[in-house]
Amino acid sequence: MTKSVFLLLASALLWTSAPRNRQNPVGIHISAADILATIENAPEGRVSDQQIRHIDAGGHNVGVGLVQRPPTTALGAIQHHNQTEVYYVVSGRGTMVTGGELTNARALDPDGGTVRRLTGPSSVGGIEGGVSREIGPGDMVIVPANSPHGFSEITETITYIVVRVDPEQLVELK
């Protein structure tokens, strides 16, 4: 059931318009096999953030990727200045912190791979005053642009699909 829901979600989120100069654009399809292969090929024991597709959706870009994080109790946070993210947890559990204030903020290199291929302009640091929630398989989280977020604890390796909405179209297409 979880696999079916996750595949339906991934398909629905990508069934969006292609280049805006077409009157009747076609949808973009990411096969279940591609998603499962990305999960199976994710390196173990470290954070892995792999972009599967990133498209021009007519006035904004939309990306779909896979993130895998190993167990930890260290809170690291990120704040995307303009990008909204939607997570769908495939497997694993953790405590996610969202909102509050980003502390000891350090801007990511605007020319670095993370900014150009994944997150757009972002800063990293800690979180003070955020809201903590335990998340697990089947859960979804919407992280609005400019919201600090991160995991304060991951009890078992967590794998989630991330949909990134890039209104400034700064992230490279794939």
C-alpha positions as CSV (number, residue, x, y, z in Angstrom):
1,M,0.0,0.0,0.0
2,T,2.8,2.5,0.9
3,K,4.6,1.8,-2.4
4,S,1.3,2.4,-4.3
5,V,0.6,5.7,-2.4
6,F,4.2,6.9,-3.0
7,L,4.1,6.0,-6.7
8,L,0.7,7.8,-7.1
9,L,2.1,10.8,-5.3
10,A,5.2,11.0,-7.4
11,S,3.2,10.6,-10.6
12,A,0.6,13.2,-9.6
13,L,3.2,15.8,-8.6
14,L,5.1,15.5,-11.9
15,W,2.0,15.4,-14.1
16,T,2.5,19.1,-14.6
17,S,3.1,21.3,-17.6
18,A,6.3,21.1,-19.7
19,P,7.7,24.3,-21.4
20,R,5.4,27.2,-21.1
21,N,5.5,28.1,-24.8
22,R,3.4,25.1,-25.8
23,Q,-0.4,25.5,-25.8
24,N,-1.1,21.9,-24.6
25,P,2.1,20.7,-22.9
26,V,2.5,17.0,-22.0
27,G,3.1,15.6,-18.6
28,I,6.5,14.4,-17.4
29,H,6.6,10.8,-16.2
30,I,9.0,9.2,-13.7
31,S,8.6,5.5,-13.7
32,A,8.3,3.4,-10.6
33,A,11.4,1.6,-11.8
34,D,13.4,4.8,-11.9
35,I,12.3,5.8,-8.4
36,L,13.1,2.3,-7.0
37,A,16.5,2.3,-8.7
38,T,17.3,5.6,-7.2
39,I,16.4,4.3,-3.7
40,E,18.5,1.1,-4.3
41,N,21.5,3.1,-5.5
42,A,21.5,5.6,-2.7
43,P,24.8,5.3,-0.8
44,E,24.4,3.9,2.7
45,G,25.7,5.4,5.9
46,R,25.7,9.1,4.8
47,V,23.2,11.8,3.7
48,S,22.3,11.3,0.0
49,D,20.2,13.9,-1.9
50,Q,19.7,12.8,-5.5
51,Q,17.7,14.8,-8.0
52,I,15.7,12.5,-10.3
53,R,14.1,15.2,-12.5
54,H,13.9,19.0,-12.5
55,I,11.7,20.6,-15.1
56,D,10.4,23.9,-16.4
57,A,6.7,23.8,-15.3
58,G,5.7,27.1,-17.0
59,G,6.7,30.0,-14.9
60,H,8.5,28.0,-12.2
61,N,10.6,24.9,-12.0
62,V,9.6,21.6,-10.2
63,G,12.1,19.0,-9.1
64,V,11.7,15.5,-7.7
65,G,14.5,13.9,-5.8
66,L,15.2,11.2,-3.2
67,V,16.9,11.9,0.1
68,Q,18.3,9.3,2.5
69,R,19.6,10.1,5.9
70,P,21.3,7.7,8.4
71,P,20.5,7.6,12.1
72,T,21.7,10.7,14.1
73,T,20.9,12.9,17.1
74,A,22.7,16.0,15.8
75,L,20.4,18.8,14.6
76,G,21.6,20.5,11.5
77,A,19.2,22.9,9.8
78,I,18.8,24.5,6.4
79,Q,16.6,27.4,5.2
80,H,15.8,27.7,1.5
81,H,15.2,31.4,0.8
82,N,12.7,30.9,-2.1
83,Q,12.1,27.2,-2.6
84,T,9.2,25.2,-1.1
85,E,9.7,21.5,-0.4
86,V,7.2,18.7,0.0
87,Y,8.4,15.4,1.6
88,Y,6.8,12.0,1.4
89,V,8.4,9.5,3.7
90,V,9.0,6.1,2.1
91,S,10.7,4.4,5.0
92,G,12.4,5.1,8.3
93,R,11.6,7.4,11.2
94,G,12.8,10.7,12.6
95,T,12.0,13.8,14.5
96,M,11.7,16.8,12.2
97,V,12.0,20.4,13.4
98,T,10.4,23.2,11.3
99,G,10.0,26.9,11.8
100,G,11.6,29.0,14.5
101,E,14.8,31.0,13.8
102,L,17.9,29.8,12.0
103,T,20.9,30.3,14.4
104,N,24.5,30.7,13.5
105,A,23.4,31.0,9.8
106,R,25.9,30.5,7.1
107,A,25.0,31.1,3.4
108,L,25.7,28.2,1.1
109,D,28.1,29.0,-1.8
110,P,25.8,30.4,-4.6
111,D,28.0,28.7,-7.2
112,G,28.2,25.4,-5.4
113,G,26.5,22.2,-6.5
114,T,23.9,22.1,-3.7
115,V,22.6,25.5,-4.6
116,R,22.8,25.0,-8.4
117,R,21.4,21.5,-8.6
118,L,19.1,21.1,-5.5
119,T,18.1,23.8,-3.2
120,G,18.6,27.2,-4.7
121,P,19.9,30.0,-2.4
122,S,20.0,28.6,1.1
123,S,21.6,29.0,4.5
124,V,22.6,26.4,7.1
125,G,22.8,26.5,10.9
126,G,20.8,25.5,13.9
127,I,17.2,26.0,14.9
128,E,15.8,27.8,17.9
129,G,12.1,27.8,18.7
130,G,10.9,25.4,16.0
131,V,8.2,22.8,16.2
132,S,9.2,19.1,16.5
133,R,7.2,16.3,15.0
134,E,7.9,12.6,14.6
135,I,7.5,11.4,11.0
136,G,7.5,8.0,9.5
137,P,6.4,6.0,6.4
138,G,3.4,7.5,4.6
139,D,3.7,10.9,6.3
140,M,4.0,14.1,4.2
141,V,5.6,17.4,5.3
142,I,5.3,20.7,3.5
143,V,8.2,23.1,4.2
144,P,7.4,26.6,3.0
145,A,10.1,28.8,1.5
146,N,12.2,30.5,4.2
147,S,11.3,28.0,6.9
148,P,14.3,26.6,8.8
149,H,14.0,22.8,8.9
150,G,16.1,19.7,9.9
151,F,16.0,16.5,11.9
152,S,16.9,16.5,15.6
153,E,16.9,12.7,15.7
154,I,16.7,10.0,13.1
155,T,16.1,6.6,14.8
156,E,16.4,4.5,11.7
157,T,17.6,5.5,8.2
158,I,14.9,7.7,6.7
159,T,14.2,7.8,3.0
160,Y,11.9,10.3,1.5
161,I,10.8,11.7,-1.9
162,V,11.2,15.5,-2.1
163,V,9.4,17.7,-4.5
164,R,11.0,21.1,-4.8
165,V,9.2,24.1,-6.2
166,D,11.6,26.7,-7.6
167,P,9.7,29.9,-8.4
168,E,12.8,31.8,-9.6
169,Q,13.9,28.9,-11.9
170,L,17.5,29.0,-10.5
171,V,18.1,25.3,-10.2
172,E,19.5,23.5,-13.2
173,L,17.0,21.4,-15.2
174,K,17.5,17.7,-15.4
